Amino acid sequence: MTQAPPTRSSILRRWAQRAGPWIFLAAAVWWFGSSLQGDAVSSGPAPPLTLTLSDGTPFDLAEQHGRVIVLNFWAAWCPPCRAEAPALSRVHRAVQRRGAQVLGLAVDAISLSRARRLGMDYPQALATQDDLERFGVQMLPTTVVVGPDGQVVRSFVGEIDEETLREVVEGAARAEARQEVPGSRSPDAMQ
């Protein structure tokens, strides 16, 4: 006994039964993402940040004046966070010779424990909910670049590429170096 070939309506019904939950999930994720209010802090003085690094060293952002600091909020369960980790490691190795630092801020303890296995060879700490709120972190990854003067230079929501991050960090370091040279004038002063 042979089966009758499926009709167009039975194919559409079967497709809707299988795809329907996925479409609903995608719509829910889109709605949730679009309903988030606020962005990562993008200018002005960097919010306070005091924590203990995973190696036990205390870290206070306010004491880092004169250095470019890259704060990367991440989680192990976040695919873009894992994807950008090698680029962050390379940037950290390249800029730490000039006094800059990349600092990974895991949003949960499990992620923090997996940082080394994920290839994150830069300092790590556990961010608190208060830290996330002060820096306006709504989505992961979020990266905030703080200049040597303690001002937020730029923030990025989503995976960041190595070239862009390196340009922002080096630009912030060069701007600080120009200000330290006796007799130099900023471009604003020359106008």
N, C-alpha and C positions, 0 to 999 in steps of 0.2 A: 504494500500500500504506500503510495507516494503522497507527500504533503503538498498542498496547494501553495504556490508561491505567495510570499507575503504581499499584502496590498500596500499601497502608498500610505493609507491612514494607519495601518498597523505598524509600519516602519516609523512614522512620525510619532505615534503614541509611545512606542518602545524607546525612541530617542529622547522624548520629553521626560519619560520616567527616569532614565539614566542621567541625563544632563540637568534636569530641573534642580536637584539639590546643589549642584555645582554652580549653577547660574545664581541661585539664591545666595549661596555663600559669597560669591564674587560681588554681588550687589550689596550685601551686608558689609563686607570689608571696605568697599568703595564709600558707602555711606558713613561708616565709622571714621575712616580716614579723612573724609571731607568735612566732617563735623568737628574735628579737632580745632581748638581755637589757639591762636598764638603761634609764634615761631620761636626757634632757638634765638637766644640773645644775639643780636647782630652788630651792635655798636655800643659805644659808651664804656664806662668802667666795667671790668669783669666782676661778676658777683663774687662774694667771698667763697673760698673753698679750702677747707682744712680737713685732712684725712691722714690715714696711715697707709703707706704703700704695703704691698704684699710681703716685702722683705723686712717689714717692721720700721722702716724709716718714716719719720713724720714729714708731711708735705703741707705747706701753707702757700697758697697762690700769691698772697700779699707779700711774701718774702722773696718772690721770684723776679722782682724788678731788675731790668737790665737783660732779661732773657726772654726769648720767644718760647711760649709754651703752647703745645697742641694738645687739647683735651678731646679724647675720642670716647664717646659714650657708646657702649656696645653690649651684645649678649651672644653667647655661643649658639643659641637657637635661631639667630638672625643670619640668613644666608649672605646678604650684602656685607654684614660685619665680618664674617669669615673671609669673604672674597677680598676685602680691602686690607686685611691684616698684613700680607706680604709687602704691599706698597708702604704701609705705615712703618713697618720694620726697616725698610730700605731708607725711607726719609729720615727716620730716627738716627740710623747709623751715619747718614751723610751730614746731618745738621748738628749732632751732639758735639762735634769737634769745635763748633763755633758757639757753644753754650746754649743752644736751643734744646728742647726736650719734647718728646712725644710721651703722653701719659694716657694709658688705657684706663677707662673707668667702667668696669663691669657693673651691670645693673642687678646681678644676682650672684650669690656665692658659688653656685655650680659653675657659672661661666668663668668666674675668677680662677677657680681651680683648674680650668682647662686652657687657660691663656697660653702657657708654654707649649702645650701639645698642638695648639693651633698656629704655632710659629710666631707668636707675639713676643719678641725679645726686647721689648721696651718696658719701662716700669708700669705696674698695674696697681689698681686699688679698687675697692668696692664703693660705688656711689650710693648715697642714700636717696630716699624719695625727696627729701628737702633739696639735695643737690640737683636732682633732675628738674624740680620745679624752679629753682633759682636760675638755672641756665635755659629754661624754656624747652626742655627736651620732651618732645611729643612722639617722635618716631626714631627708630634706630636704623642705621647708625647716625649719630649727630656728632659733628666735629666742630670745635670752637678753637680758633687761633687767637691767642692773647699776645699782644705785642710787648716789647720790653718796658713800655710805659704803663702796663697794666690795663690798657684799653683793648677791647675786642676789635681785632682787625677784620675778621670775617668768620662766618659760620656756614656750615654745609649740612644739609639734611639729606641722607642717602649716601650711597657709596661714592667715595671721592677717589679720583685718579691721582697717581703719584706725581705726575708733572704739574698739575694744578696746585696740589698741596705744597710741593717744593717751591714753586714760584711765589706763593703767598708767604711762606715762612722766610724765604731768602729776601723777599721784598721788605718784610717787616724788619728784618735784621739790618738791611742796608739803610733803611730810613733812620733807624736808631744810630747807626754809625755816622751818618751825615750830620746828625744833630750834635754828636760828641766832638766833632772836629772843630778846634778853635778857629774862629773867623769865618766859618762856613755859614751860609745863609740858606734858609729854606726857600723853596720855589715861591711860596706865598710872600716872603719878605722882599723878593726881587721884583715884584710887580709894582 
